[in-house]
């Protein structure tokens, strides 16, 4: 059973209601009135325990209705490949059976996804969060010590922080992609930013942070406290993503 308190700030309470936060938890909002219009238009929270196309459909309904855009054939599945990899990583690696007993109480084997359009900034943001063991701890379960050490040696570190372990996971995914000549692993999370040519990918996992921006720029950070899970966030200009959404609609419908 989940427990918590409602926010005292009415604006925050309303935004949580309108984003679908309470609905996703099967909790009734304690705020009367209709949903308000904000500079941010929400794609409401969805959740699951495996790859799921519901958010993809919600994004298409939100974004493509008012726009007449030309299909971008050269970058077909980059958008949904990024989202699918994030969900697949959760369902396959985030919740191993032998680690479900944790210091904190978690909702087992689940991910939550939320998106919004910031009309003032003309910006799309999509976020996925889970309460799994985190990328730094799941990496040694997915790959041999030799593979991980090879990735860490490219970073020049031997006692890695969580941020460096996230980066190592990216390097492992990139090397496997080169070997197999196909997308595989966390490296796929960058494809949306690469296809758009702009935007930002941000990954927080346990005590580490990894940020990837256009042009291949990367930034790592280590923290004292853990978020006990993984948070992935894509931020892209709205006009950059619309053609790819249109193209994926044709491919997946």
C-alpha positions as CSV (number, residue, x, y, z in Angstrom):
1,X,0.0,0.0,0.0
2,X,1.2,3.5,-0.9
3,X,0.9,6.3,1.6
4,X,1.6,10.0,1.3
5,X,0.2,13.5,1.8
6,X,-1.4,16.0,-0.6
7,X,0.5,19.1,-1.5
8,X,-0.6,22.3,0.3
9,X,0.1,24.4,-2.7
10,X,-3.1,24.5,-4.9
11,X,-1.2,25.2,-8.1
12,X,1.0,22.2,-7.6
13,X,-1.9,20.1,-6.6
14,X,-3.7,21.1,-9.8
15,X,-0.7,20.4,-11.9
16,X,-0.3,16.9,-10.3
17,X,-4.0,16.2,-11.0
18,X,-3.8,17.5,-14.6
19,X,-0.7,15.5,-15.3
20,X,-2.4,12.3,-14.4
21,X,-0.3,11.7,-11.3
22,X,-3.1,10.8,-8.9
23,X,-4.9,8.8,-11.6
24,X,-1.8,6.6,-12.1
25,X,-1.8,5.9,-8.4
26,X,-5.5,5.2,-8.3
27,X,-5.9,8.1,-5.8
28,X,-8.6,10.8,-6.0
29,X,-7.4,14.4,-6.2
30,X,-8.7,16.7,-3.4
31,X,-9.2,19.6,-5.7
32,X,-12.5,20.7,-7.3
33,X,-12.8,22.3,-10.7
34,X,-12.0,21.5,-14.3
35,X,-8.5,21.0,-15.6
36,X,-6.7,24.3,-16.2
37,X,-4.7,25.4,-19.2
38,X,-1.1,25.9,-18.4
39,X,1.9,27.0,-20.6
40,X,2.6,23.2,-20.3
41,X,0.3,20.8,-22.0
42,X,0.6,17.4,-20.3
43,X,0.7,13.9,-21.9
44,X,-0.7,12.1,-18.8
45,X,1.2,9.6,-16.8
46,X,1.2,6.0,-18.0
47,X,2.8,3.0,-16.3
48,X,3.6,-0.6,-17.0
49,X,6.1,-3.3,-16.6
50,X,7.2,-3.9,-20.2
51,X,7.5,-2.0,-23.5
52,X,4.2,-0.2,-24.1
53,X,2.9,1.9,-27.0
54,X,0.3,3.9,-25.1
55,X,2.5,7.0,-24.6
56,X,3.4,6.9,-28.3
57,X,-0.2,7.1,-29.3
58,X,-0.9,9.8,-26.7
59,X,2.0,11.9,-28.1
60,X,0.7,11.5,-31.6
61,X,-2.8,12.6,-30.6
62,X,-1.4,15.6,-28.8
63,X,1.1,16.7,-31.3
64,X,0.0,15.8,-34.8
65,X,-3.6,17.0,-34.8
66,X,-2.9,20.8,-35.5
67,X,0.1,20.3,-37.6
68,X,0.6,19.4,-41.3
69,X,4.2,18.2,-41.5
70,X,6.2,16.4,-44.1
71,X,7.4,12.9,-43.2
72,X,11.1,12.7,-42.4
73,X,12.0,9.4,-44.1
74,X,15.7,9.6,-43.2
75,X,15.1,9.2,-39.4
76,X,12.3,6.7,-39.1
77,X,12.2,5.0,-35.7
78,X,14.6,7.1,-33.6
79,X,11.9,8.5,-31.3
80,X,10.2,5.2,-30.4
81,X,13.4,3.3,-30.4
82,X,14.7,5.5,-27.5
83,X,11.5,5.1,-25.5
84,X,11.3,1.4,-26.2
85,X,14.8,0.8,-25.0
86,X,14.2,2.7,-21.8
87,X,11.1,0.5,-21.1
88,X,12.8,-2.7,-22.1
89,X,15.7,-1.9,-19.8
90,X,13.3,-1.6,-16.9
91,X,11.4,-4.8,-17.7
92,X,14.5,-6.9,-18.2
93,X,17.1,-5.6,-15.9
94,X,15.9,-3.1,-13.3
95,X,14.1,-5.6,-10.9
96,X,16.1,-8.8,-10.4
97,X,14.2,-11.2,-8.1
98,X,17.1,-11.4,-5.6
99,X,17.1,-7.7,-4.9
100,X,13.5,-6.9,-4.4
101,X,14.0,-6.6,-0.6
102,X,15.3,-3.0,-0.3
103,X,15.8,-0.4,2.4
104,X,13.0,1.6,0.9
105,X,9.6,0.2,-0.1
106,X,9.2,0.1,-3.9
107,X,6.4,-0.6,-6.3
108,X,7.8,-3.8,-7.8
109,X,8.7,-4.1,-11.5
110,X,7.2,-0.9,-12.8
111,X,8.0,2.1,-14.8
112,X,6.1,5.4,-15.1
113,X,6.2,7.8,-18.1
114,X,5.1,11.4,-18.3
115,X,5.4,14.0,-21.1
116,X,4.6,17.6,-21.6
117,X,4.8,20.3,-24.2
118,X,6.0,23.7,-23.0
119,X,4.2,26.1,-25.3
120,X,6.3,29.1,-24.2
121,X,9.5,27.4,-25.0
122,X,8.1,25.3,-27.9
123,X,9.7,22.3,-26.3
124,X,8.8,18.6,-25.8
125,X,9.9,16.8,-22.6
126,X,9.4,13.1,-22.0
127,X,10.4,11.4,-18.7
128,X,10.6,7.7,-17.5
129,X,11.3,6.7,-14.0
130,X,11.6,3.4,-12.2
131,X,12.5,2.2,-8.7
132,X,14.8,-0.6,-9.8
133,X,18.4,-1.4,-8.8
134,X,19.8,1.3,-11.1
135,X,22.1,1.2,-14.1
136,X,25.3,1.2,-12.0
137,X,24.2,-2.1,-10.3
138,X,22.5,-3.7,-13.3
139,X,25.6,-3.3,-15.6
140,X,27.6,-6.0,-13.9
141,X,24.6,-8.3,-14.1
142,X,24.3,-7.8,-17.8
143,X,28.0,-7.9,-18.9
144,X,31.2,-9.7,-17.9
145,X,33.9,-8.0,-15.8
146,X,36.2,-7.9,-18.9
147,X,33.6,-6.0,-20.9
148,X,33.0,-3.5,-18.1
149,X,36.7,-2.9,-17.4
150,X,37.3,-2.3,-21.1
151,X,34.6,0.4,-21.1
152,X,36.0,1.9,-17.9
153,X,39.5,1.9,-19.2
154,X,38.3,4.1,-22.1
155,X,37.2,6.6,-19.4
156,X,40.6,6.3,-17.6
157,X,39.0,5.2,-14.2
158,X,39.3,2.2,-12.0
159,X,37.0,3.1,-9.1
160,X,34.1,4.5,-11.0
161,X,31.3,6.7,-9.6
162,X,27.7,6.0,-10.5
163,X,27.9,8.7,-13.1
164,X,30.9,7.0,-14.7
165,X,29.1,3.6,-14.6
166,X,26.2,5.1,-16.6
167,X,28.7,6.4,-19.1
168,X,30.4,2.9,-19.2
169,X,26.9,1.4,-19.9
170,X,26.7,3.8,-22.9
171,X,30.1,2.7,-24.1
172,X,29.2,-1.0,-23.8
173,X,26.1,-0.3,-25.9
174,X,28.0,1.5,-28.5
175,X,30.7,-1.1,-28.9
176,X,28.0,-3.9,-29.2
177,X,26.2,-1.9,-31.8
178,X,29.3,-1.6,-33.9
179,X,29.9,-5.4,-33.6
180,X,26.4,-6.5,-34.4
181,X,25.6,-3.6,-36.8
182,X,22.3,-2.9,-35.1
183,X,21.0,-0.9,-32.2
184,X,21.3,-2.5,-28.8
185,X,21.3,-1.3,-25.2
186,X,21.4,2.1,-23.5
187,X,23.2,3.7,-26.4
188,X,19.8,3.7,-28.2
189,X,18.6,6.4,-25.7
190,X,20.8,8.9,-27.5
191,X,19.2,8.3,-30.9
192,X,16.4,10.8,-30.5
193,X,18.9,13.7,-29.7
194,X,21.1,12.6,-32.6
195,X,18.2,12.4,-35.1
196,X,16.9,15.8,-34.1
197,X,20.3,17.4,-34.1
198,X,19.4,19.3,-30.9
199,X,18.0,18.7,-27.4
200,X,19.2,16.9,-24.2
201,X,19.2,13.4,-22.7
202,X,19.5,13.3,-18.9
203,X,19.9,10.1,-16.9
204,X,19.9,10.0,-13.1
205,X,20.5,6.6,-11.6
206,X,21.3,5.9,-8.0
207,X,24.0,8.4,-7.1
208,X,25.1,9.3,-10.6
209,X,24.0,11.7,-13.5
210,X,24.8,11.6,-17.2
211,X,23.9,14.3,-19.6
212,X,24.2,14.1,-23.4
213,X,23.5,17.1,-25.7
214,X,23.7,17.8,-29.4
215,X,27.1,17.4,-31.0
216,X,28.0,14.5,-28.7
217,X,28.8,16.6,-25.6
218,X,28.6,14.6,-22.4
219,X,28.7,15.6,-18.7
220,X,29.0,13.3,-15.6
221,X,28.1,14.1,-12.0
222,X,28.3,12.1,-8.7
223,X,26.1,12.7,-5.7
224,X,26.1,11.8,-2.1
225,X,22.5,10.6,-2.0
226,X,20.8,8.0,-4.1
227,X,17.5,8.3,-5.9
228,X,17.1,4.5,-5.6
229,X,16.2,3.9,-9.2
230,X,16.6,5.5,-12.6
231,X,15.2,8.7,-14.1
232,X,15.5,9.3,-17.9
233,X,14.5,12.6,-19.5
234,X,14.6,13.7,-23.1
235,X,14.1,17.4,-24.0
236,X,13.9,18.4,-27.6
237,X,12.5,21.4,-29.6
238,X,9.0,20.8,-30.7
239,X,9.6,21.6,-34.4
240,X,12.5,19.1,-34.4
241,X,10.5,16.2,-33.2
242,X,7.2,16.6,-35.2
243,X,8.5,15.1,-38.5
244,X,9.8,12.0,-36.7
245,X,6.5,11.5,-34.8
246,X,4.6,11.8,-38.1
247,X,6.9,9.2,-39.7
248,X,6.6,6.8,-36.8
249,X,2.8,7.1,-36.9
250,X,2.8,5.8,-40.5
251,X,5.2,3.0,-39.5
252,X,3.4,1.8,-36.4
253,X,-0.3,2.3,-37.1
